[in-house]
């Protein structure tokens, strides 16, 4: 953590940061490397936590932290262009200063519940971004975890986020099984074609796996239905509701679900926890 920022705790105050690298991932997703003005990573996070990215005069947006905590010199954010802040960032250049407030929310229980377990990650589209941090954390601490399965799909090959990393690194990890799918057939694609939820049934992960999901609500609900039919208990299934987070510190109340605030009690929940909340999530 930067020495001049140690007093900014609790996610209430923003760090002034700058963009040091921009990578095109898909037609509407870019990954940004961000550091503090002193050139150091502004804070340490847990896989699954988020940050509020702000541009004065433009607005602010809640974004998942894509990089693993094991990346020591910068933070990464894979951002889909879908609003005024994200459109500004997509037009920004290296050197652009932004405000970053975080880390926000809880994270995935990588050092407790997940430790020693076989893990199956299920994602659709930009939903891979929150799981990217967890997957690379597991890679960096490989001996602490069992087998890893990744089931990831998107509209087309060109919409698969971090495709080169998946192909060149993840598929070559020991005891990593990677299953990719796209919605419709296209040229230069010889992999699986079809939607993620039925593909989960086709791949048929064993009940020894702890499931970690993120993606559009329809993907989550249909995959959840299939997993329950396969015999997975709710306490073995995890997801993140970071899209419901607004202020990030439990003040605005807009992420309230029952007696929970997604930003304070989540955004990571097991489905056992979600089962105790109203169904509007």
Secondary structure, DSSP 8 states (H G I E B T S, - for coil): --GGGTT--TT-S-EEEEEEEEEE-SSSEEEEEEEETTSS-S----TT-EEEEEETTTEEEEEE--S-TT--S-EEEEEE--SHHHHHHHH--TT-EEEEEEEES----TTTTSTT-EEEEEEEGGGHHHHHHHHHHHHHTGGGS--EEEEEEESSGGG-TTHHHHHHTGGGSTTEEEEEEESS--TT--SEES-HHHHHHHH---TTEEEEEES-HHHHHHHHHHHHHTT--GGGEEEE-GGG-SSSSSSS-TTEETTEEHHHH-SEEEHHHHTTS-TT-
